Amino acid sequence: MTDDESAPAMPTDQELRSILGEAKTIAVVGLSSKTYRDSYSVAKYLQAKGYRIIPVNPNETEVLGEKAYASLLDVPERVDVVDVFRRAEFTPEVAEQAVRIGAKVLWLQQGIVNEDAWRSAQEGGLDVVMGACIRRESRRLDREAS
């Protein structure tokens, strides 16, 4: 995706500022402890920005100093944003779990698009960002604000 292409489900800049400004806790589904993975570098960036990161990956026990959980349903605390680094075919289940735990936002990372996940999250009352990188959007909004 180039900068001039829009993501399939992209809120306005005002809505993105609200999402990122109100969020405190971000569950990162598919977060890997492998430092070369995008999930790791994006989560590290979010953590440095002051967000509480919750790794969700059944193959991890701890990432970035935080206990990892096998699924969203295992997370014992409130989650504001569910940031997803999984292949598109796995996202409908993640969306359903995001609704069940009462998350506010489902964010499918750049290159991840699934209409069923979008529909499930929307019907469950969540805001949805699809096909956009949370780090890229955060940096862009920060640049524009300065």
N, C-alpha and C positions, 0 to 999 in steps of 0.2 A: 504494500500500500504506500503510495506516495503522499506527501503532505497535502496535496490538493484534492485527494480523494476523500470522501467522507465515509465514516464508519456506518455500517448498516443500521445500528440503533445508537444514535448519539444525541444525548441531551444538549441543550444550549450551553454556552459558556457560563451563563448565570446559574443554571442548574448544576453544572459540573462543579463550580465554585462552592455551591451549597453542599453537594454530596461530599466533596473533599474537606470542606470546612467543618461540617458537623460530625464526620466519622471520627471515631476514636480507636475502634478495634476492627482490624481487617483480617479475616481468615483467608489464607492463601492456599487454595486447593491445588495440589500437585507440586507444592514447594519441595524442592530437592536440596540436599546438603551439598550437591556438586556445584562448586563455585563457578564453573563455566556455564551453568544453565541460566537462561533468562529469568526463570522463577526466582533463583537465588539473588541475582543482582537487583531485580525489581523489589523484592521483599526487603533487602538490605537498605535500599534507597528509602522505602516507606518507613522503615524502622528509624533511620537517621532523621526523617522528617517529624518523628515524634509519635507515629502511630504504633499501637500495640499490635504485633503480628502474631497470628496463631497459625502454625503450619498444619495443614491437613493432607496427610499422605500415609497410607498404611505401611509403607516401606521405610519410614523414618521414625526415630524415637525423639530426636531433638534437632532443630535447625535454628541457627542464629541465636542460640541460647534459650530458645523457647521449646517447651514440650510439644511434641507433635501428636496429633490425633488421627485415628484411622478414617473417620468420616466427620462431616459437619454435625451429625447427630450425637457424637461423642464429646463435643466441645461443651464444657460446663459453664461458660459465661456468655454474655450478650455479644453478638457479632453485628456490626453495623454494615460492613461491606464484605461480600464474598467475591474474591478476585480469583478467577479460574485460569489455570494453566493445564488444561486437559484437552485431549482431542475432542472435536465437536460432537462425535457420537456419544460421548460420556456426559455431556452437559445437561441433558434433560433430567437425569437423576440428581445431579448437583443442584439444579434449579428447584426441584421438588424439595430437597433437603433444606435449601435456603429459605423457602417458604415456611417449612415446618419449624425451623428454629427462630423465626421472626426477624430475619435479617431485613435490612431496609433496601439494599442494593445488590443486584447481581451484576458483576462486571466480567465479561468474557474478553480476554486479552486479544491483542492484535492477531488477526488471522483465524480467530475462532468465532464461527457463526453457526447458530442452530436455531431455526425458527420455533421448534417445539420447546426448547429451553426458554426462549424469549416469551412465548405465549404462556407457559406455565408460571414463570416469574411475574409477568404482568397481571395475569388472572389472580395471583396470590398477593397482589398489592405492592410488589417490589418495583423500584425504578430499575431500568435495565440499560447497561452500556454494553455494546456488543461490537467486537472487531476493532478495539482501540486499546492502546497501551496506557495503563494508569500512570506510569512514570512519565511517559512522553506528554500526556495531557497535563499532569501536575507541573512539569517544567515549563510547558508552553504558557499556562495560566500565570505562573510566577513571573515569567519574563514580561508578559503583557501588563502585569500589575505594577511593575517597577518602572 
